[in-house]
């Protein structure tokens, strides 16, 4: 699990406190919240988005949904879409649902984080697989995650 090892290495090198969990496969955000024992809102849902001619990592709270109009405005593009499973595998080596909420040095893509994620004290996320999760403080996440920009793209419903 190269992504998991890279994440754990980054956390250790940065002297960040965290909790690692190995668990049953969790294909949905609701499943992940249940096995982690954390509220759904704490989940950091990482999406790979194609914005015009480039790909980005976008992280939103698992309790929220993406507003594509807000995303287009925030990124200054006319067209966005989710990466296909094949594109995701080519870009990251990961399956859908396994993407961690990091850009470089974990994933070779710019990282955008919705304000909904930073409103929590903790962030919990799948760490490169559907069976590994990490829970850490949002303050530490913000410090080490190399965030390109904090944006407001989650729907308020």
Secondary structure, DSSP 8 states (H G I E B T S, - for coil): -HHHHHHHHHHHHTT--EEEEE-S---SHHHHHHHHT--GGGBEEEEEEEETTEEEEEEEETTS-B-HHHHHHHHT-S-EEE--HHHHHHHHS--TT---S--TTTSSSEEEEEHHHHTSSEEEEE-SSSSEEEEEEHHHHHHHS--SEEE--B---
